[in-house]
Amino acid sequence: MDERKSKRYKTNSEPKATSSSTPANSSGGSNPTGSSSSSAPRSGSGGGTTTSRGIKFTNFHKAIFQIFSSLGCLLDSELKAAVNNIKGDFEPQELVPITSIAPGAIVTDAELRSLFSLMNSELRKLHFEIKTIAIRKNSRKSDQGLVGSSSSAPMDELAIYHGLVNTFDDKVAELEGNKMTAKDTALFKAVVERLIVMKKLSTKDIHIDVIEKNEEMKKLFLKVSQSAIEEVLERLIEERWLDRNDKKYIVIGARTYLELKSVLETMIENANEDEGVVAALKSELPQVLIY
Protein backbone atom coordinates (compact mmCIF):
# COMPACT_ATOMS: atom_id res chain seq x y z
CA MET A 1 0.00 0.00 0.00
CA ASP A 2 1.06 3.61 -0.50
CA GLU A 3 1.90 5.90 2.42
CA ARG A 4 -1.65 7.24 2.64
CA LYS A 5 -2.98 3.74 3.27
CA SER A 6 -0.13 2.06 5.17
CA LYS A 7 -0.39 4.10 8.38
CA ARG A 8 -1.51 2.43 11.62
CA TYR A 9 -5.12 3.04 12.61
CA LYS A 10 -6.03 3.99 16.14
CA THR A 11 -9.36 3.13 17.70
CA ASN A 12 -10.42 6.61 18.80
CA SER A 13 -12.94 7.15 16.00
CA GLU A 14 -16.36 5.68 16.61
CA PRO A 15 -19.72 5.69 14.80
CA LYS A 16 -22.07 8.53 15.69
CA ALA A 17 -25.72 9.00 14.84
CA THR A 18 -26.44 11.30 11.89
CA SER A 19 -28.97 14.10 11.66
CA SER A 20 -32.13 13.42 9.70
CA SER A 21 -32.02 16.91 8.21
CA THR A 22 -28.50 16.80 6.79
CA PRO A 23 -26.62 13.98 5.08
CA ALA A 24 -23.82 12.59 7.21
CA ASN A 25 -20.20 12.69 6.21
CA SER A 26 -19.31 9.05 5.82
CA SER A 27 -15.61 9.48 5.31
CA GLY A 28 -12.63 11.71 5.85
CA GLY A 29 -11.28 14.38 3.53
CA SER A 30 -13.29 16.61 1.23
CA ASN A 31 -16.76 15.23 0.65
CA PRO A 32 -19.48 16.34 -1.80
CA THR A 33 -22.11 15.34 0.78
CA GLY A 34 -22.95 17.55 3.73
CA SER A 35 -22.28 16.34 7.24
CA SER A 36 -23.79 16.35 10.67
CA SER A 37 -23.50 14.03 13.64
CA SER A 38 -24.81 13.62 17.14
CA SER A 39 -25.24 11.02 19.85
CA ALA A 40 -21.69 10.63 21.13
CA PRO A 41 -20.63 7.11 22.09
CA ARG A 42 -19.82 6.05 25.60
CA SER A 43 -17.36 3.42 26.73
CA GLY A 44 -18.52 -0.14 27.21
CA SER A 45 -16.94 -3.21 28.75
CA GLY A 46 -15.05 -6.05 27.13
CA GLY A 47 -12.83 -3.98 24.86
CA GLY A 48 -15.74 -2.52 22.92
CA THR A 49 -17.80 0.64 22.72
CA THR A 50 -21.53 1.09 23.20
CA THR A 51 -23.10 4.27 21.79
CA SER A 52 -26.09 6.00 23.34
CA ARG A 53 -28.23 4.03 20.88
CA GLY A 54 -26.84 0.71 22.05
CA ILE A 55 -24.33 0.12 19.24
CA LYS A 56 -21.68 -2.41 20.27
CA PHE A 57 -18.29 -2.61 18.59
CA THR A 58 -15.03 -4.24 19.58
CA ASN A 59 -11.88 -2.17 19.24
CA PHE A 60 -11.18 -4.02 15.99
CA HIS A 61 -14.55 -2.94 14.57
CA LYS A 62 -13.79 0.62 15.65
CA ALA A 63 -10.46 0.43 13.81
CA ILE A 64 -12.22 -0.72 10.62
CA PHE A 65 -14.64 2.18 10.99
CA GLN A 66 -11.65 4.52 11.38
CA ILE A 67 -10.04 3.17 8.21
CA PHE A 68 -13.19 3.92 6.21
CA SER A 69 -13.66 7.29 7.94
CA SER A 70 -10.09 8.29 7.11
CA LEU A 71 -9.90 7.08 3.52
CA GLY A 72 -13.45 7.16 2.18
CA CYS A 73 -13.38 4.10 -0.04
CA LEU A 74 -10.69 1.50 -0.61
CA LEU A 75 -9.79 -1.06 -3.19
CA ASP A 76 -10.40 -4.61 -2.03
CA SER A 77 -6.66 -5.25 -1.92
CA GLU A 78 -6.06 -2.07 0.13
CA LEU A 79 -8.66 -3.00 2.73
CA LYS A 80 -7.36 -6.56 3.05
CA ALA A 81 -3.82 -5.23 3.49
CA ALA A 82 -5.03 -2.78 6.16
CA VAL A 83 -6.89 -5.55 8.04
CA ASN A 84 -3.84 -7.80 7.90
CA ASN A 85 -1.71 -4.89 9.10
CA ILE A 86 -3.76 -4.21 12.25
CA LYS A 87 -5.25 -7.57 13.26
CA GLY A 88 -2.23 -8.46 15.37
CA ASP A 89 -3.01 -5.47 17.61
CA PHE A 90 -6.20 -7.06 18.95
CA GLU A 91 -7.24 -10.07 20.99
CA PRO A 92 -8.66 -12.96 18.92
CA GLN A 93 -12.15 -12.49 20.39
CA GLU A 94 -12.16 -8.87 19.19
CA LEU A 95 -11.59 -9.92 15.57
CA VAL A 96 -14.93 -11.68 15.11
CA PRO A 97 -15.88 -12.75 12.46
CA ILE A 98 -12.28 -12.77 11.15
CA THR A 99 -10.70 -16.18 11.77
CA SER A 100 -7.55 -15.76 9.64
CA ILE A 101 -5.61 -14.52 12.66
CA ALA A 102 -2.24 -16.21 12.15
CA PRO A 103 0.61 -13.87 11.11
CA GLY A 104 0.69 -13.72 7.33
CA ALA A 105 -2.78 -15.26 6.93
CA ILE A 106 -4.77 -13.24 4.39
CA VAL A 107 -8.33 -12.28 5.23
CA THR A 108 -10.74 -13.96 2.82
CA ASP A 109 -13.60 -12.55 0.74
CA ALA A 110 -16.07 -14.55 2.84
CA GLU A 111 -14.64 -13.09 6.05
CA LEU A 112 -14.96 -9.55 4.70
CA ARG A 113 -18.57 -10.16 3.69
CA SER A 114 -19.32 -11.48 7.19
CA LEU A 115 -17.54 -8.51 8.76
CA PHE A 116 -19.52 -6.03 6.67
CA SER A 117 -22.79 -7.79 7.47
CA LEU A 118 -22.04 -7.79 11.20
CA MET A 119 -21.00 -4.13 11.26
CA ASN A 120 -23.92 -3.03 9.07
CA SER A 121 -26.42 -4.54 11.47
CA GLU A 122 -25.20 -1.94 13.95
CA LEU A 123 -24.22 0.88 11.60
CA ARG A 124 -27.69 1.05 10.04
CA LYS A 125 -29.03 2.23 13.40
CA LEU A 126 -26.83 5.30 12.91
CA HIS A 127 -27.64 5.69 9.20
CA PHE A 128 -24.35 4.30 7.92
CA GLU A 129 -23.74 1.28 5.72
CA ILE A 130 -20.69 -0.43 4.23
CA LYS A 131 -21.22 -1.11 0.53
CA THR A 132 -19.21 -2.58 -2.34
CA ILE A 133 -19.04 -1.86 -6.06
CA ALA A 134 -17.21 -3.42 -8.99
CA ILE A 135 -15.99 -1.09 -11.74
CA ARG A 136 -14.54 -2.17 -15.05
CA LYS A 137 -11.13 -0.57 -15.49
CA ASN A 138 -10.26 -1.88 -18.96
CA SER A 139 -11.13 0.73 -21.59
CA ARG A 140 -10.71 -1.69 -24.50
CA LYS A 141 -14.32 -2.75 -23.91
CA SER A 142 -15.71 0.10 -21.85
CA ASP A 143 -14.22 3.27 -20.41
CA GLN A 144 -16.16 2.87 -17.18
CA GLY A 145 -17.62 -0.27 -15.78
CA LEU A 146 -20.76 -2.09 -16.72
CA VAL A 147 -21.40 -4.68 -14.06
CA GLY A 148 -23.90 -7.44 -14.66
CA SER A 149 -24.39 -6.74 -18.37
CA SER A 150 -24.28 -9.45 -21.03
CA SER A 151 -20.87 -8.18 -22.12
CA SER A 152 -19.38 -7.91 -18.64
CA ALA A 153 -15.64 -8.37 -18.38
CA PRO A 154 -13.84 -11.18 -16.54
CA MET A 155 -13.30 -10.52 -12.85
CA ASP A 156 -9.61 -9.73 -13.41
CA GLU A 157 -10.73 -6.65 -15.38
CA LEU A 158 -12.88 -5.35 -12.52
CA ALA A 159 -11.75 -3.13 -9.65
CA ILE A 160 -13.59 -3.91 -6.40
CA TYR A 161 -14.10 -1.02 -3.97
CA HIS A 162 -15.56 -0.95 -0.46
CA GLY A 163 -16.85 2.22 1.19
CA LEU A 164 -18.76 3.59 4.17
CA VAL A 165 -21.90 5.40 3.01
CA ASN A 166 -24.44 7.50 4.86
CA THR A 167 -27.97 6.35 4.06
CA PHE A 168 -29.72 9.70 4.23
CA ASP A 169 -30.57 11.54 1.02
CA ASP A 170 -27.31 12.01 -0.87
CA LYS A 171 -26.79 15.51 -2.21
CA VAL A 172 -24.01 17.36 -3.94
CA ALA A 173 -23.46 20.07 -1.34
CA GLU A 174 -20.56 22.15 -0.14
CA LEU A 175 -17.68 19.93 0.86
CA GLU A 176 -17.20 19.18 4.54
CA GLY A 177 -15.52 21.84 6.61
CA ASN A 178 -15.32 24.18 3.61
CA LYS A 179 -12.15 22.36 2.54
CA MET A 180 -13.49 22.88 -0.96
CA THR A 181 -15.28 26.01 -2.08
CA ALA A 182 -18.66 26.43 -3.73
CA LYS A 183 -16.76 26.86 -7.01
CA ASP A 184 -15.00 23.53 -6.51
CA THR A 185 -18.32 21.82 -5.81
CA ALA A 186 -19.89 23.42 -8.89
CA LEU A 187 -16.98 22.13 -10.96
CA PHE A 188 -17.38 18.62 -9.57
CA LYS A 189 -21.13 18.63 -10.32
CA ALA A 190 -20.66 19.99 -13.84
CA VAL A 191 -17.91 17.48 -14.65
CA VAL A 192 -20.00 14.54 -13.40
CA GLU A 193 -23.05 15.73 -15.38
CA ARG A 194 -20.89 15.72 -18.51
CA LEU A 195 -19.34 12.35 -17.68
CA ILE A 196 -22.77 10.78 -17.29
CA VAL A 197 -23.21 11.05 -21.06
CA MET A 198 -19.64 11.27 -22.38
CA LYS A 199 -18.14 8.57 -20.10
CA LYS A 200 -14.66 10.07 -20.27
CA LEU A 201 -13.11 13.55 -20.50
CA SER A 202 -9.63 14.92 -20.94
CA THR A 203 -8.63 17.98 -18.94
CA LYS A 204 -8.86 19.90 -22.22
CA ASP A 205 -12.44 18.66 -22.67
CA ILE A 206 -13.26 19.95 -19.20
CA HIS A 207 -11.81 23.39 -19.87
CA ILE A 208 -13.65 23.69 -23.20
CA ASP A 209 -16.91 21.73 -22.88
CA VAL A 210 -17.60 22.05 -19.16
CA ILE A 211 -16.40 25.62 -18.57
CA GLU A 212 -15.91 27.64 -21.79
CA LYS A 213 -19.15 26.51 -23.48
CA ASN A 214 -21.26 26.98 -20.35
CA GLU A 215 -21.96 30.66 -19.70
CA GLU A 216 -22.69 30.15 -16.01
CA MET A 217 -19.51 28.12 -15.44
CA LYS A 218 -17.45 30.47 -17.61
CA LYS A 219 -18.55 33.43 -15.50
CA LEU A 220 -17.92 31.50 -12.26
CA PHE A 221 -14.38 30.53 -13.29
CA LEU A 222 -13.51 33.75 -15.14
CA LYS A 223 -10.66 34.61 -12.76
CA VAL A 224 -9.60 31.06 -11.91
CA SER A 225 -6.42 29.80 -13.56
CA GLN A 226 -6.25 26.58 -15.52
CA SER A 227 -3.69 25.21 -13.08
CA ALA A 228 -6.02 25.91 -10.14
CA ILE A 229 -8.84 24.04 -11.88
CA GLU A 230 -6.55 21.10 -12.56
CA GLU A 231 -5.47 21.11 -8.90
CA VAL A 232 -9.11 20.68 -7.84
CA LEU A 233 -9.56 17.85 -10.34
CA GLU A 234 -6.47 16.08 -9.00
CA ARG A 235 -7.76 16.41 -5.44
CA LEU A 236 -11.09 14.86 -6.47
CA ILE A 237 -9.18 12.05 -8.17
CA GLU A 238 -7.02 11.50 -5.08
CA GLU A 239 -10.16 11.19 -2.96
CA ARG A 240 -11.79 8.94 -5.58
CA TRP A 241 -14.74 11.16 -6.40
CA LEU A 242 -13.21 11.12 -9.88
CA ASP A 243 -10.73 8.68 -11.41
CA ARG A 244 -8.53 8.13 -14.44
CA ASN A 245 -8.96 5.14 -16.74
CA ASP A 246 -6.07 3.23 -18.30
CA LYS A 247 -5.92 5.81 -21.10
CA LYS A 248 -5.58 8.63 -18.51
CA TYR A 249 -9.00 10.12 -19.27
CA ILE A 250 -11.00 11.41 -16.31
CA VAL A 251 -14.00 9.23 -15.42
CA ILE A 252 -16.49 9.04 -12.57
CA GLY A 253 -14.83 7.74 -9.40
CA ALA A 254 -15.79 4.83 -7.18
CA ARG A 255 -16.72 7.06 -4.26
CA THR A 256 -19.25 8.97 -6.36
CA TYR A 257 -20.89 5.71 -7.44
CA LEU A 258 -21.01 4.55 -3.81
CA GLU A 259 -22.21 7.73 -2.12
CA LEU A 260 -24.12 9.64 -4.80
CA LYS A 261 -26.00 6.97 -6.75
CA SER A 262 -29.39 8.70 -6.53
CA VAL A 263 -27.74 11.98 -7.61
CA LEU A 264 -26.32 10.21 -10.68
CA GLU A 265 -29.74 8.76 -11.50
CA THR A 266 -31.31 12.24 -11.27
CA MET A 267 -28.57 13.66 -13.52
CA ILE A 268 -29.32 10.95 -16.08
CA GLU A 269 -33.05 11.75 -15.98
CA ASN A 270 -32.23 15.44 -16.56
CA ALA A 271 -29.75 14.81 -19.38
CA ASN A 272 -32.28 15.66 -22.17
CA GLU A 273 -31.92 12.21 -23.68
CA ASP A 274 -34.76 10.01 -24.95
CA GLU A 275 -36.22 7.30 -22.74
CA GLY A 276 -34.18 4.54 -24.34
CA VAL A 277 -30.92 6.38 -23.75
CA VAL A 278 -31.90 7.22 -20.16
CA ALA A 279 -32.67 3.56 -19.47
CA ALA A 280 -29.37 2.49 -21.03
CA LEU A 281 -27.39 5.04 -19.02
CA LYS A 282 -29.01 3.90 -15.76
CA SER A 283 -28.28 0.27 -16.60
CA GLU A 284 -24.61 1.17 -17.02
CA LEU A 285 -24.20 2.37 -13.43
CA PRO A 286 -22.00 -0.09 -11.52
CA GLN A 287 -23.82 -2.58 -9.34
CA VAL A 288 -23.79 -1.68 -5.65
CA LEU A 289 -23.60 -4.64 -3.28
CA ILE A 290 -25.22 -4.30 0.14
CA TYR A 291 -24.56 -6.70 3.02
C-alpha positions as CSV (number, residue, x, y, z in Angstrom):
1,M,0.0,0.0,0.0
2,D,1.1,3.6,-0.5
3,E,1.9,5.9,2.4
4,R,-1.6,7.2,2.6
5,K,-3.0,3.7,3.3
6,S,-0.1,2.1,5.2
7,K,-0.4,4.1,8.4
8,R,-1.5,2.4,11.6
9,Y,-5.1,3.0,12.6
10,K,-6.0,4.0,16.1
11,T,-9.4,3.1,17.7
12,N,-10.4,6.6,18.8
13,S,-12.9,7.1,16.0
14,E,-16.4,5.7,16.6
15,P,-19.7,5.7,14.8
16,K,-22.1,8.5,15.7
17,A,-25.7,9.0,14.8
18,T,-26.4,11.3,11.9
19,S,-29.0,14.1,11.7
20,S,-32.1,13.4,9.7
21,S,-32.0,16.9,8.2
22,T,-28.5,16.8,6.8
23,P,-26.6,14.0,5.1
24,A,-23.8,12.6,7.2
25,N,-20.2,12.7,6.2
26,S,-19.3,9.0,5.8
27,S,-15.6,9.5,5.3
28,G,-12.6,11.7,5.8
29,G,-11.3,14.4,3.5
30,S,-13.3,16.6,1.2
31,N,-16.8,15.2,0.7
32,P,-19.5,16.3,-1.8
33,T,-22.1,15.3,0.8
34,G,-23.0,17.6,3.7
35,S,-22.3,16.3,7.2
36,S,-23.8,16.3,10.7
37,S,-23.5,14.0,13.6
38,S,-24.8,13.6,17.1
39,S,-25.2,11.0,19.9
40,A,-21.7,10.6,21.1
41,P,-20.6,7.1,22.1
42,R,-19.8,6.0,25.6
43,S,-17.4,3.4,26.7
44,G,-18.5,-0.1,27.2
45,S,-16.9,-3.2,28.8
46,G,-15.0,-6.1,27.1
47,G,-12.8,-4.0,24.9
48,G,-15.7,-2.5,22.9
49,T,-17.8,0.6,22.7
50,T,-21.5,1.1,23.2
51,T,-23.1,4.3,21.8
52,S,-26.1,6.0,23.3
53,R,-28.2,4.0,20.9
54,G,-26.8,0.7,22.0
55,I,-24.3,0.1,19.2
56,K,-21.7,-2.4,20.3
57,F,-18.3,-2.6,18.6
58,T,-15.0,-4.2,19.6
59,N,-11.9,-2.2,19.2
60,F,-11.2,-4.0,16.0
61,H,-14.6,-2.9,14.6
62,K,-13.8,0.6,15.6
63,A,-10.5,0.4,13.8
64,I,-12.2,-0.7,10.6
65,F,-14.6,2.2,11.0
66,Q,-11.6,4.5,11.4
67,I,-10.0,3.2,8.2
68,F,-13.2,3.9,6.2
69,S,-13.7,7.3,7.9
70,S,-10.1,8.3,7.1
71,L,-9.9,7.1,3.5
72,G,-13.5,7.2,2.2
73,C,-13.4,4.1,0.0
74,L,-10.7,1.5,-0.6
75,L,-9.8,-1.1,-3.2
76,D,-10.4,-4.6,-2.0
77,S,-6.7,-5.2,-1.9
78,E,-6.1,-2.1,0.1
79,L,-8.7,-3.0,2.7
80,K,-7.4,-6.6,3.0
81,A,-3.8,-5.2,3.5
82,A,-5.0,-2.8,6.2
83,V,-6.9,-5.5,8.0
84,N,-3.8,-7.8,7.9
85,N,-1.7,-4.9,9.1
86,I,-3.8,-4.2,12.2
87,K,-5.2,-7.6,13.3
88,G,-2.2,-8.5,15.4
89,D,-3.0,-5.5,17.6
90,F,-6.2,-7.1,19.0
91,E,-7.2,-10.1,21.0
92,P,-8.7,-13.0,18.9
93,Q,-12.1,-12.5,20.4
94,E,-12.2,-8.9,19.2
95,L,-11.6,-9.9,15.6
96,V,-14.9,-11.7,15.1
97,P,-15.9,-12.7,12.5
98,I,-12.3,-12.8,11.1
99,T,-10.7,-16.2,11.8
100,S,-7.5,-15.8,9.6
101,I,-5.6,-14.5,12.7
102,A,-2.2,-16.2,12.2
103,P,0.6,-13.9,11.1
104,G,0.7,-13.7,7.3
105,A,-2.8,-15.3,6.9
106,I,-4.8,-13.2,4.4
107,V,-8.3,-12.3,5.2
108,T,-10.7,-14.0,2.8
109,D,-13.6,-12.5,0.7
110,A,-16.1,-14.5,2.8
111,E,-14.6,-13.1,6.1
112,L,-15.0,-9.5,4.7
113,R,-18.6,-10.2,3.7
114,S,-19.3,-11.5,7.2
115,L,-17.5,-8.5,8.8
116,F,-19.5,-6.0,6.7
117,S,-22.8,-7.8,7.5
118,L,-22.0,-7.8,11.2
119,M,-21.0,-4.1,11.3
120,N,-23.9,-3.0,9.1
121,S,-26.4,-4.5,11.5
122,E,-25.2,-1.9,14.0
123,L,-24.2,0.9,11.6
124,R,-27.7,1.1,10.0
125,K,-29.0,2.2,13.4
126,L,-26.8,5.3,12.9
127,H,-27.6,5.7,9.2
128,F,-24.4,4.3,7.9
129,E,-23.7,1.3,5.7
130,I,-20.7,-0.4,4.2
131,K,-21.2,-1.1,0.5
132,T,-19.2,-2.6,-2.3
133,I,-19.0,-1.9,-6.1
134,A,-17.2,-3.4,-9.0
135,I,-16.0,-1.1,-11.7
136,R,-14.5,-2.2,-15.0
137,K,-11.1,-0.6,-15.5
138,N,-10.3,-1.9,-19.0
139,S,-11.1,0.7,-21.6
140,R,-10.7,-1.7,-24.5
141,K,-14.3,-2.8,-23.9
142,S,-15.7,0.1,-21.8
143,D,-14.2,3.3,-20.4
144,Q,-16.2,2.9,-17.2
145,G,-17.6,-0.3,-15.8
146,L,-20.8,-2.1,-16.7
147,V,-21.4,-4.7,-14.1
148,G,-23.9,-7.4,-14.7
149,S,-24.4,-6.7,-18.4
150,S,-24.3,-9.4,-21.0
151,S,-20.9,-8.2,-22.1
152,S,-19.4,-7.9,-18.6
153,A,-15.6,-8.4,-18.4
154,P,-13.8,-11.2,-16.5
155,M,-13.3,-10.5,-12.8
156,D,-9.6,-9.7,-13.4
157,E,-10.7,-6.7,-15.4
158,L,-12.9,-5.3,-12.5
159,A,-11.8,-3.1,-9.6
160,I,-13.6,-3.9,-6.4
161,Y,-14.1,-1.0,-4.0
162,H,-15.6,-0.9,-0.5
163,G,-16.8,2.2,1.2
164,L,-18.8,3.6,4.2
165,V,-21.9,5.4,3.0
166,N,-24.4,7.5,4.9
167,T,-28.0,6.3,4.1
168,F,-29.7,9.7,4.2
169,D,-30.6,11.5,1.0
170,D,-27.3,12.0,-0.9
171,K,-26.8,15.5,-2.2
172,V,-24.0,17.4,-3.9
173,A,-23.5,20.1,-1.3
174,E,-20.6,22.1,-0.1
175,L,-17.7,19.9,0.9
176,E,-17.2,19.2,4.5
177,G,-15.5,21.8,6.6
178,N,-15.3,24.2,3.6
179,K,-12.2,22.4,2.5
180,M,-13.5,22.9,-1.0
181,T,-15.3,26.0,-2.1
182,A,-18.7,26.4,-3.7
183,K,-16.8,26.9,-7.0
184,D,-15.0,23.5,-6.5
185,T,-18.3,21.8,-5.8
186,A,-19.9,23.4,-8.9
187,L,-17.0,22.1,-11.0
188,F,-17.4,18.6,-9.6
189,K,-21.1,18.6,-10.3
190,A,-20.7,20.0,-13.8
191,V,-17.9,17.5,-14.7
192,V,-20.0,14.5,-13.4
193,E,-23.0,15.7,-15.4
194,R,-20.9,15.7,-18.5
195,L,-19.3,12.4,-17.7
196,I,-22.8,10.8,-17.3
197,V,-23.2,11.1,-21.1
198,M,-19.6,11.3,-22.4
199,K,-18.1,8.6,-20.1
200,K,-14.7,10.1,-20.3
201,L,-13.1,13.5,-20.5
202,S,-9.6,14.9,-20.9
203,T,-8.6,18.0,-18.9
204,K,-8.9,19.9,-22.2
205,D,-12.4,18.7,-22.7
206,I,-13.3,20.0,-19.2
207,H,-11.8,23.4,-19.9
208,I,-13.7,23.7,-23.2
209,D,-16.9,21.7,-22.9
210,V,-17.6,22.1,-19.2
211,I,-16.4,25.6,-18.6
212,E,-15.9,27.6,-21.8
213,K,-19.1,26.5,-23.5
214,N,-21.3,27.0,-20.3
215,E,-22.0,30.7,-19.7
216,E,-22.7,30.1,-16.0
217,M,-19.5,28.1,-15.4
218,K,-17.5,30.5,-17.6
219,K,-18.5,33.4,-15.5
220,L,-17.9,31.5,-12.3
221,F,-14.4,30.5,-13.3
222,L,-13.5,33.7,-15.1
223,K,-10.7,34.6,-12.8
224,V,-9.6,31.1,-11.9
225,S,-6.4,29.8,-13.6
226,Q,-6.3,26.6,-15.5
227,S,-3.7,25.2,-13.1
228,A,-6.0,25.9,-10.1
229,I,-8.8,24.0,-11.9
230,E,-6.5,21.1,-12.6
231,E,-5.5,21.1,-8.9
232,V,-9.1,20.7,-7.8
233,L,-9.6,17.9,-10.3
234,E,-6.5,16.1,-9.0
235,R,-7.8,16.4,-5.4
236,L,-11.1,14.9,-6.5
237,I,-9.2,12.1,-8.2
238,E,-7.0,11.5,-5.1
239,E,-10.2,11.2,-3.0
240,R,-11.8,8.9,-5.6
241,W,-14.7,11.2,-6.4
242,L,-13.2,11.1,-9.9
243,D,-10.7,8.7,-11.4
244,R,-8.5,8.1,-14.4
245,N,-9.0,5.1,-16.7
246,D,-6.1,3.2,-18.3
247,K,-5.9,5.8,-21.1
248,K,-5.6,8.6,-18.5
249,Y,-9.0,10.1,-19.3
250,I,-11.0,11.4,-16.3
251,V,-14.0,9.2,-15.4
252,I,-16.5,9.0,-12.6
253,G,-14.8,7.7,-9.4
254,A,-15.8,4.8,-7.2
255,R,-16.7,7.1,-4.3
256,T,-19.3,9.0,-6.4
257,Y,-20.9,5.7,-7.4
258,L,-21.0,4.5,-3.8
259,E,-22.2,7.7,-2.1
260,L,-24.1,9.6,-4.8
261,K,-26.0,7.0,-6.7
262,S,-29.4,8.7,-6.5
263,V,-27.7,12.0,-7.6
264,L,-26.3,10.2,-10.7
265,E,-29.7,8.8,-11.5
266,T,-31.3,12.2,-11.3
267,M,-28.6,13.7,-13.5
268,I,-29.3,10.9,-16.1
269,E,-33.0,11.8,-16.0
270,N,-32.2,15.4,-16.6
271,A,-29.8,14.8,-19.4
272,N,-32.3,15.7,-22.2
273,E,-31.9,12.2,-23.7
274,D,-34.8,10.0,-25.0
275,E,-36.2,7.3,-22.7
276,G,-34.2,4.5,-24.3
277,V,-30.9,6.4,-23.7
278,V,-31.9,7.2,-20.2
279,A,-32.7,3.6,-19.5
280,A,-29.4,2.5,-21.0
281,L,-27.4,5.0,-19.0
282,K,-29.0,3.9,-15.8
283,S,-28.3,0.3,-16.6
284,E,-24.6,1.2,-17.0
285,L,-24.2,2.4,-13.4
286,P,-22.0,-0.1,-11.5
287,Q,-23.8,-2.6,-9.3
288,V,-23.8,-1.7,-5.6
289,L,-23.6,-4.6,-3.3
290,I,-25.2,-4.3,0.1
291,Y,-24.6,-6.7,3.0
